[in-house]
Amino acid sequence: MYEKYGRWHLAGAEDRASLVKRVLGEGRPVIGDPETARSCQGIALDLATRRYRFYSCALRMPCAGAAHRESMALHLAGSPGWEGWDVAHAWGGDEELRRVVLPGPPPGPVEDSPVEIDVASRDYWFVGWDPEARTITVRHDKSIADTFAGATCLVSVIDDDTALAHWQLNNTVAPLLAHQGETVVCALAAEPPYPLAAEDAVSNGAVIDVRRRRLRYWTADVVPPVCLAQMRATWPGWQVERLSWGHLGHLAAIGEHSGELSMTDAELFDASWGAELIAMRNLARDALPAEPRGLIAPQVLVVDRW
């Protein structure tokens, strides 16, 4: 059943029973793999296996959107009326929901659209990069790039000798990785690196571990199965996976322990997070496994202090 302004948040058993009754009474049976328009939100219920999947688009998404999705799924899974159910966010959107009720073969290749690397602005804050000393020089403050770069995406690369570097981009991470493949590593290395972005400065990102051939990405946006399949095809021999908990998971994956880079409870509350979701997010943050290697990131040198 499709409807404008449909609800994807089922609070408990009463909401679920009401929706099932409506769908069975008003919905339209589907034969085969349905051809549907893209939706900005949706849910799928499998009553036989007791699975509940939901998603919504990133419109008006609170800050730290990926972590908000994770917290919401945990909150719903622990709510009365969902005992014994497998509750999770559908990161693949419409296509993932359809596969819950109508399993089918893996998605085939799609026509590739060119996606070029778009590095964030270096105006006003960037002074220089010394590759020998591995030092980035900035003006005024170590986090000044978060204010002036205007980035949306954070990509961290761990190279063969465990050196770590970061780049801030204007790209959306999944299409970039799916199109560029492994060439993205060399393309980034040709650009001066950036300071590590804070949680409220970017909405998606990736950690590329060259030594271990491991690619982990995160985003609050929908990543359709066809895009994920294309990503795996352009990174042959790599372990490709979604990085849980967004920026928090990103920091853990590079062994970064600075609490200054993560949003505070007060900032999350101001960004429309509820107290229960904040508590779940904090518990998950504290339990994330940290990278044990001693990764070495560039130093950030500040000149022209305020």
Secondary structure by P-SEA (a helix, b strand, c coil): ccccccccccccaaaaaaaaaaaaacbbbbcccccccccccccccccccccccccccccccccaaaaaaaaaaaaaaacccccccccccccccaaaaaaaccccccccccccccccccccccccccccccccccbbbbccccccccccccccbbbbbbccccbbbbbbcccccaaaaaccccaaaaaaaabbbbcccccccccccccccccccbbbbbccccccaaaaaaaaaaaccccccccccaaaaaaaaaccccccccccaaaaaaacccaaaaaaaaaaaaaccccccccccbbbbbcccc
